[in-house]
Amino acid sequence: MISQSRIHSILEATANTIICYFIGVGAQRVIFPLFGIFINPEDNFAIAGLFTIVSFVRSYILRRVFNWLHVEHHEKRINKFSAQLLQHRYAQHFSDFGCNHD
């Protein structure tokens, strides 16, 4: 299984974060007043920007962790299969040289 490259992880995290930035700005404009929070548009964009940075870092790290877990899982399966195959071949090879030769 081919793992996702770091650059692909960054591109995916960036696209996800940009989309979420604009959703966040809009959501803050609606949700903040419901809680009695009234801020000017510049502060709204700044707050959304800070949350965007946090979101980007979180998204990238999680993507890399899950990618690592996925690769580790497949490597373990491949290693287990290889060991079983070698054990079978070893047993098959040496069974031809049994002690029953007369």
C-alpha positions in Angstrom: 0.0 0.0 0.0 1.4 3.4 -1.0 1.4 6.0 1.8 0.4 9.5 1.4 3.3 11.9 1.0 3.9 14.8 3.4 3.2 17.3 0.5 -0.1 15.7 -0.2 -1.0 15.8 3.5 -0.1 19.5 3.5 -2.2 20.2 0.4 -5.2 18.3 1.7 -4.9 20.0 5.1 -4.6 23.4 3.4 -7.7 22.9 1.2 -9.7 21.7 4.2 -8.6 24.6 6.4 -9.3 27.3 3.8 -12.8 26.0 3.3 -13.3 25.8 7.1 -12.0 29.3 7.5 -14.8 30.8 5.5 -17.4 28.6 7.2 -15.9 29.7 10.5 -16.1 33.4 9.7 -19.8 33.0 8.7 -20.6 30.8 11.7 -19.0 33.3 14.1 -21.1 36.1 12.6 -24.2 34.2 13.4 -23.3 32.3 16.6 -21.4 35.0 18.6 -24.4 37.4 18.8 -26.5 34.5 20.1 -24.1 34.5 23.1 -24.0 38.2 23.5 -20.6 38.5 21.8 -20.4 41.5 19.4 -17.1 42.1 17.6 -16.1 44.1 14.6 -15.4 42.3 11.2 -11.6 42.7 11.6 -11.6 40.9 14.9 -13.9 38.3 13.5 -11.4 37.6 10.7 -8.5 37.6 13.2 -10.2 35.1 15.5 -11.1 32.9 12.6 -7.5 33.1 11.4 -6.1 32.0 14.7 -8.6 29.0 14.8 -7.5 28.3 11.2 -3.9 28.0 12.2 -4.8 25.6 15.0 -7.1 23.6 12.6 -4.3 23.3 10.0 -1.8 22.0 12.5 -4.3 19.6 14.0 -5.4 18.3 10.5 -1.9 17.8 9.3 -0.7 16.0 12.5 -3.8 13.7 12.5 -3.4 12.9 8.8 0.3 11.9 9.4 -0.6 9.8 12.4 -3.3 7.9 10.6 -1.1 7.5 7.6 1.6 6.1 9.8 -0.8 3.7 11.5 -2.1 2.6 8.2 1.4 1.9 6.8 2.5 0.2 10.1 -0.6 -2.1 9.9 0.1 -3.2 6.4 3.8 -3.7 7.0 3.0 -6.0 10.0 0.6 -8.0 7.8 3.2 -8.3 5.1 5.9 -9.3 7.6 3.6 -11.9 9.1 2.8 -13.3 5.7 6.5 -13.4 4.7 7.4 -15.2 7.9 4.7 -17.8 7.3 5.8 -18.3 3.7 9.4 -18.7 4.7 8.4 -21.1 7.5 6.3 -23.2 5.0 9.2 -23.2 2.4 11.7 -24.2 5.1 9.5 -27.1 6.4 8.8 -28.2 2.8 12.5 -28.1 1.8 13.7 -30.1 4.8 10.9 -32.6 4.8 12.5 -34.0 1.7 15.6 -34.9 3.7 13.8 -37.0 6.4 15.4 -39.8 8.4 13.5 -42.5 6.6 16.2 -43.0 3.9 17.3 -46.7 3.5 
